[in-house]
Each structure stands twice: as structure tokens, then as C-alpha cells.
Amino acid sequence: MVSKKLKVVNSEGFHMRPASNFAAAMGKYSSDVKIEVNNMEVNAKSVMNLIAACIKFGTEINIVCDGEDEQEALNEAVSMVESGFGEK
């Protein structure tokens, strides 16, 4: 299991477009991918769960990946969040 804490940097947080893109990107990995936020654990492969978590700008999240390709999944997840989903 690997994880990384970081802050959401795009101004709108995990709204529909970034949540959809994030879930699709994580869906190609066999590892479990979760986001820990506000004392919840969210399945990062589910668009609806990501949106329901209300992850806003500046929120600290912990991305946790567990499985065969966990490091690759974490690297992509971190890259997507740190880049602001291309919409800083």
C-alpha cells in the first residue's frame, strides 16, 4: 500500500469533469484507489462517490492505492491533482 497527502489546487475542486476524468484514469488500474477526506474513505473509481464527497479547492486529501500496480496508480493520481486537472 502506498499513499500521499496533498491539497486540491484547482479552483472548483472535484466537480463533474475532473471527477469523471479522475475516475476513468483510476479505473484502468487493478489496484484499489481510495481518497481519504473529511473522515471518509471514497472509492476513487466512482464518479458519483467523488462528487458526493464535496472535495473543494484547498481540501487536504490522502490518496491511497493498494494492489499490483499501486505505485503507477498513485503517480498518475498525484499528477492529476497537482496539475489542477488542467484547469488551475
QUIWO-V782715 format. One record per residue. N is the residue number from 1. RES is the residue in one small letter. PSI is psi in radians with two decimals (* if undefined). NEAR is the number of other ideal C-beta (glycine too) atoms within 8 Angstrom. Layout:
N RES PSI NEAR
N RES PSI NEAR
This chain:
1 m 2.36 6
2 v 2.67 9
3 s 2.84 9
4 k 2.37 8
5 k 2.42 6
6 l 2.96 10
7 k 2.55 7
8 v 2.16 13
9 v -0.27 8
10 n 2.54 11
11 s -0.43 7
12 e -0.02 7
13 g -2.64 12
14 f 1.24 10
15 h -2.98 8
16 m -0.87 7
17 r -0.94 8
18 p -0.60 14
19 a -0.74 12
20 s -0.82 9
21 n -0.71 10
22 f -0.83 15
23 a -0.72 13
24 a -0.74 8
25 a -0.73 10
26 m -0.46 13
27 g -0.35 7
28 k -0.07 5
29 y 2.54 13
30 s -0.36 5
31 s 2.69 11
32 d 2.37 7
33 v 2.12 14
34 k 2.68 12
35 i 2.17 14
36 e 2.14 10
37 v 2.38 11
38 n 0.84 5
39 n 0.44 2
40 m 2.77 7
41 e 2.13 7
42 v 2.34 13
43 n 1.97 8
44 a -0.05 14
45 k 0.04 7
46 s 1.99 9
47 v -0.81 9
48 m -0.70 6
49 n -0.70 10
50 l -0.78 15
51 i -0.74 11
52 a -0.42 7
53 a -0.22 12
54 c 0.91 6
55 i 1.92 11
56 k 3.00 7
57 f 2.35 9
58 g -0.10 6
59 t 2.33 11
60 e 2.23 8
61 i 2.77 13
62 n 2.03 10
63 i 2.21 16
64 v 2.17 13
65 c 2.40 17
66 d 2.05 9
67 g -2.95 10
68 e -0.79 5
69 d 0.64 9
70 e -0.73 13
71 q -0.70 8
72 e -0.73 8
73 a -0.78 14
74 l -0.76 13
75 n -0.79 8
76 e -0.73 11
77 a -0.82 15
78 v -0.77 11
79 s -0.76 8
80 m -0.80 12
81 v -0.80 14
82 e -0.48 8
83 s -0.05 8
84 g 0.45 10
85 f 0.48 11
86 g 0.25 5
87 e 0.53 9
88 k * 7
